[in-house]
Amino acid sequence: MSNVRLNAYHIMWLIVMFDLPTETKKQKKDSAMFRKQLEKDGFNMYQYSVYIRYCASLEAADLHIKRVRAFVPNEGSVSILTITDKQYSNIINIFGAIEKKVKRQPLQLEIF
């Protein structure tokens, strides 16, 4: 057994991006099942149609790619991107503020 040192170039991230139709009842069910299967296989939602998963090696990533292929619905498109942890560490996330209108609180009236 070789003692391979894990580093940012051996650790992998899987990114599953998809666009599934949801016009019919069956399509909605298939889409929901696909999302549930991704979560069951250890993927986390990154955005609504983008799920990510950490894998300790390329071999582990290949295993999860095979699993995803097995439960892809017949309709729609699914893309799987594999990147190293080093590449993933260069991600830039920009979270903009969502403006919400503040509800005015009613004035309190106290009667003694």
C-alpha positions as CSV (number, residue, x, y, z in Angstrom):
1,M,0.0,0.0,0.0
2,S,1.5,3.3,-1.1
3,N,1.4,6.2,1.3
4,V,0.3,9.0,-1.0
5,R,0.3,12.3,0.7
6,L,-3.0,14.2,0.2
7,N,-2.5,17.6,-1.1
8,A,-4.5,20.2,-3.0
9,Y,-3.7,18.6,-6.3
10,H,-5.0,15.1,-5.3
11,I,-8.2,16.1,-3.5
12,M,-11.0,16.5,-6.0
13,W,-14.3,18.4,-6.1
14,L,-17.2,17.3,-8.2
15,I,-19.6,19.9,-9.5
16,V,-22.9,18.6,-11.0
17,M,-24.8,21.2,-13.0
18,F,-28.1,20.4,-14.5
19,D,-31.2,21.7,-16.3
20,L,-34.1,19.4,-16.0
21,P,-37.6,19.9,-17.4
22,T,-40.4,20.4,-14.8
23,E,-43.4,21.0,-17.0
24,T,-45.3,17.7,-16.4
25,K,-45.9,15.9,-13.1
26,K,-43.5,13.1,-14.1
27,Q,-40.8,15.6,-15.0
28,K,-41.2,17.3,-11.6
29,K,-41.0,14.0,-9.8
30,D,-37.9,12.9,-11.8
31,S,-36.2,16.3,-11.1
32,A,-37.0,16.0,-7.3
33,M,-35.7,12.4,-7.3
34,F,-32.5,13.4,-9.0
35,R,-31.8,16.1,-6.4
36,K,-32.6,13.6,-3.6
37,Q,-30.2,11.1,-5.1
38,L,-27.5,13.7,-5.3
39,E,-27.9,14.6,-1.6
40,K,-28.0,10.9,-0.7
41,D,-24.7,10.4,-2.4
42,G,-23.1,13.2,-0.4
43,F,-23.6,16.2,-2.7
44,N,-24.6,19.6,-1.2
45,M,-26.6,22.3,-3.0
46,Y,-24.4,25.2,-4.1
47,Q,-27.1,26.8,-6.1
48,Y,-30.5,25.6,-7.2
49,S,-29.2,23.5,-10.1
50,V,-25.6,23.2,-9.0
51,Y,-24.5,20.6,-6.4
52,I,-20.9,20.0,-5.2
53,R,-19.1,17.2,-3.4
54,Y,-15.6,16.8,-1.9
55,C,-13.7,13.6,-2.9
56,A,-10.4,12.6,-1.3
57,S,-9.0,11.3,-4.6
58,L,-9.7,11.0,-8.3
59,E,-10.7,7.3,-7.8
60,A,-13.4,8.4,-5.3
61,A,-14.5,11.0,-7.7
62,D,-14.8,8.4,-10.5
63,L,-17.0,6.3,-8.2
64,H,-19.4,9.1,-7.6
65,I,-19.5,10.1,-11.3
66,K,-20.6,6.5,-12.0
67,R,-23.3,6.8,-9.4
68,V,-24.6,10.1,-10.8
69,R,-24.7,8.6,-14.3
70,A,-26.9,5.8,-13.0
71,F,-29.7,8.1,-11.7
72,V,-29.7,10.8,-14.4
73,P,-33.2,11.3,-15.7
74,N,-34.0,10.6,-19.4
75,E,-34.8,14.2,-20.1
76,G,-32.8,17.3,-19.6
77,S,-29.0,17.9,-19.4
78,V,-26.5,17.1,-16.7
79,S,-22.9,18.2,-16.7
80,I,-20.2,17.0,-14.2
81,L,-17.1,19.0,-13.7
82,T,-14.1,17.6,-11.8
83,I,-11.6,20.1,-10.4
84,T,-8.7,19.8,-7.9
85,D,-8.9,21.3,-4.4
86,K,-6.2,23.8,-5.5
87,Q,-8.4,25.0,-8.4
88,Y,-11.5,25.1,-6.1
89,S,-9.5,27.2,-3.6
90,N,-9.3,30.0,-6.3
91,I,-13.1,30.4,-6.4
92,I,-14.4,33.9,-5.9
93,N,-17.8,34.1,-4.2
94,I,-19.7,37.4,-4.3
95,F,-22.8,37.6,-2.2
96,G,-24.8,40.7,-2.9
97,A,-27.2,42.2,-0.3
98,I,-30.8,41.6,-1.0
99,E,-32.8,44.7,-0.3
100,K,-35.9,44.1,1.8
101,K,-38.5,46.5,2.7
102,V,-38.8,46.9,6.5
103,K,-42.3,46.6,7.7
104,R,-43.3,49.5,9.9
105,Q,-44.0,48.6,13.4
106,P,-47.4,49.8,14.7
107,L,-47.3,52.4,17.4
108,Q,-48.0,51.1,20.8
109,L,-50.7,52.7,22.8
110,E,-50.8,52.2,26.5
111,I,-53.9,52.9,28.5
112,F,-53.7,53.1,32.3
